[in-house]
Amino acid sequence: MNFSEFKNAIKKQAYIESASEMHIHMHEAVERSRRITAEINGGFHTADELRELFFTLTGQPADKTFALFPPFYADYGQNITVGKNVFINSGCCFQDHGGIEIGDGSLIGQQVCSA
């Protein structure tokens, strides 16, 4: 199951059954997200490297005006979209299974949890 299939399935079903294809997909996506956020948080990265890692996490290109200060955590990763001139400060946690959209010009402070 890929992300598009997951999104379509979630729209049709009110819950996720244990050991179902959707349940397995969620666990695989969480492991993927943990690997990428561990890379983001594991050492120094230039602004360009952080944008590339964020792109890897979300599957969507981050604008050259996007900035991120680690540490950063996301439990799913593929359901985050960001606009232009977005800044995410350190210690933020995104619980994005349901989707998180950050519009142009947004500044997100330290230790923000968004779900």
C-alpha positions, 0 to 999 in steps of 0.5 A, spaced: 500 500 500 502 506 498 500 513 501 495 515 496 492 508 497 492 509 504 489 516 504 483 513 499 482 507 504 482 512 510 476 516 507 472 510 506 473 506 513 472 509 520 477 505 523 483 501 522 483 493 523 489 490 527 493 486 522 490 489 516 493 492 510 492 499 512 495 497 519 501 494 516 502 500 512 502 505 518 507 501 522 512 501 516 511 508 515 512 510 522 519 506 522 520 510 515 519 516 519 523 514 525 529 513 520 529 519 517 528 524 523 533 520 526 538 522 521 535 529 521 536 530 529 543 526 529 548 531 527 549 537 524 546 539 517 546 545 512 540 548 511 540 545 504 541 538 507 535 539 512 531 541 506 533 535 502 531 530 508 525 534 509 523 532 502 525 525 503 520 525 509 514 528 506 515 526 499 514 533 497 519 538 495 521 543 500 521 551 497 528 554 498 525 559 503 523 553 508 527 552 514 528 547 519 531 547 526 532 540 529 530 536 533 524 535 529 519 529 530 514 526 525 510 520 526 508 519 519 511 524 515 508 523 508 502 527 510 505 534 511 505 540 506 509 546 507 508 553 503 513 558 502 517 562 507 516 557 512 520 556 519 519 550 523 523 552 530 527 546 534 523 541 538 517 540 534 513 534 533 508 533 528 502 527 528 500 527 521 496 521 520 490 526 519 494 531 515 498 537 517 498 543 512 502 549 513 501 555 509 505 561 506 509 565 511 508 561 517 513 561 523 512 555 528 515 556 535 519 551 539 516 545 542 510 545 538 506 539 537 501 539 531 496 534 530 
